[in-house]
Amino acid sequence: MKRRRTRPVVPMLVVLVLLVGVTVSLVTRTWCADGPRSFEKYRKQLLVGVAAVGVSVEKIKEDAERDGLKRDVLRKDIEDRLRKAGIRVLIARESLRFPNTPILYINVTTIKVKQPEGYAFFLEAVLKETVHVVRHRLTRPRSKLIVGARTWQSTGGIGTTSARGLTKVVRAKVVEQVDEFIEAQRAGNPRRAVEEKRWRTP
């Protein structure tokens, strides 16, 4: 009897995860009516007036948690980075008191592979806040429709790592996404950024 050939699972799985990550990133970045160029045109305006945010780290898969990737650690990294940049971080009960508070969500998607043992991952940072739907106000002038929506998001990060290096690699990638947010926030609030820099200069 001929032995049945088995195709290598890992390379195909990794490629699939990377393609999905790239596709999600490209699709969600083109949400503006005029496409990516419009997004870049208005990018500096998206975070005007944002001086404080809440932070939420989406649930981490159990296998990744067992290999050391913890939500609390990621959250602390994010909050420390934001505070260092002069952006106020609201705790949970403060966010409840102010329902219109923008929330910075960090999503880390991991898929564990066995040969060789490791992970493929995709991650991104997304700012969500309440917005008024203009279309609704045009059709019903006396009423307001308020919904939650993405108003900013990072370019996203994809990659592979060993199980041992998972925490270190993902933490570094998450910080990169947060730094994108900080850069965009400063671009939209240049005066605040200058004042913060002066305050920190000895």
N, C-alpha and C positions, 0 to 999 in steps of 0.2 A: 504493500500500500504506500502511496505517495504521501509524504507528510504535507499537511496543509500549512501553507505559508501564512504567517501573521505579519501584518504590516505594523511598523513601529507607531505606537499610539502617541507618544509624547510630542514629537515634532508637529504632527498635524493638530494636536490639541492646542499647543502653544500658538501656532499660526492662527488658528481659529479665534482664540482669545484676543490676540493682538488685532486681528481684523475687526472684530466686534468693537473693541475699544476705539480704534481709529474711526470706524463708522459712526459710533455714538458721538464722538467728539466733533466730527465734521458736520454731522446733521444738526446737532444742537447749537453749534456756533453760527448757523445761518438762519437764526430765527427772525432777524430783522427783515422788513418788507423788501428792502433793496439788496439783500444778500450780504456777504462778508464785508464788502466795501462800506456799506452803510453802518455795519457794526463797528468797524474801525473808526469811522467818522464820528460816531456818537459815544465811543468808548469812554472818553474822558468825562462825559456828562453823566454817565450812568450812576456814579457814586457821589455826585455832588450832595453835600449835606449829611453824608453818612459819617457820624463821629463815634457811634457805638454799635456793637453787634452782639447777638447771642451766638453761641457755638454749639453745634450738634454733630456728633460723629455717628454715622450710621452703624448698624450692627455688624460686627465682625464674624465671619464664619468660625464654627467651633474648631475645625482642624487648625486654622491659622492661630486661634487663641491658644490652643494647646502647644503650638510651636513658638509662643511668646509674644504675639502681636495683641496688644491690649488697647481697648478704647480709651481707658483713663489716661494711659501714657500719651496717646496721640492727642487727646484733648488738652492735656497740660502743655505739650509742645506748641500747640496752636495758640492757646491763650497767652502763654509767655511771649510768643513771637508778636502777637497783636499788641500786647501791653508795652513791649519794648519799642514798638513803632508809634506809640502814643494813641492807639485806638482803644477806647474803653470796651471792656468785655462785661456784658451783663450776665449775672447769674440767673438761674432758672426762675426764681420767684420775681425778679425784676422784669424778665421777659413776659411773665404772666400779667404783671401790672400794666405793661405797655404793649398791647397786642399788635401794634404796628411796627414793633422793633424788627429790623432786618436780622435774619438768622443766616449765619455762614455754615452751610452743611458740607461735611467731608465724607465722601463715599469711597470706600476701598473694596473693590471686588477681587477676590482671590480664587484661583482654582489650583488644587494640589495635584501634582503629577508624581508618578512613582519611579520612572526610569529615565533619567536619574531623578532621585527624590528632590523635589523643590516646588516652586510656585510660579505661575504666571499671574500677573496682576494688572488691573486698570484702576486708576483713581482720579478724582477730580474734586474741585472746590466749587460750590454753587451758592450764590446769595439769593435768598428768597424773601420776599416781603409782600405786603398787601398793596394792591393797585386798583385804580378805578378803571372799569371797562368803558372806553369812550363810546364805542358802538351802542352800548346800552343807554347811555345818557342822551345820545342823539335820537334814539327811537322813543325813549321815555324820559323826557327832561326833568320830571319831578321825582324821579327815583334814582338811586345809585346802586350799582352792582360792584361789590368789592370782593376780589378774589386773591388768592395767593399765587405768585408767579416768580419765575426766575428773572432777575434783573441784571445779573452778572454771573459769569462762570469762567473758570480758568481754562487753559488750553488742554489740561488733562495730562496724565502720565501713564505710560505703559512699560512693561518690562518683565524680566524673569529673574529669579533668584533661588539660591539654595534654601532649604528649610532653616538652616542655621543662620543665614544672613537675612532672613525675612524682616525681622523687626528693624534692623539697622537701615536696610535699603528703603523700606516703606516709610519710615520716619523721615528720612532725608527727602524723599519725593513729596511727602505731604508738606514739608516746610517750603519746598519750591512752589507749590500751589498757593500756599498762604502768602508767600512773598509777592506773587503775581497780584493778589488781592490788595496787599499793602501798596504796591506801586500804583495800581489803578485808583485806590482811595486817595493817595497823595496827588495824583494827576487831577483829580476832580476837586480837591481842596488844597490848592497850592499855598494859600495864606496860612492855613492851619499847619501845614507841613513845615513852613519856614519858622513859625512861632515855636513849634515843637523842637526843631533843630537848635534854635537859639537857647531855649530853655535847658537843653541838655549839654550845651557847649560850656565847658568850665571857664 
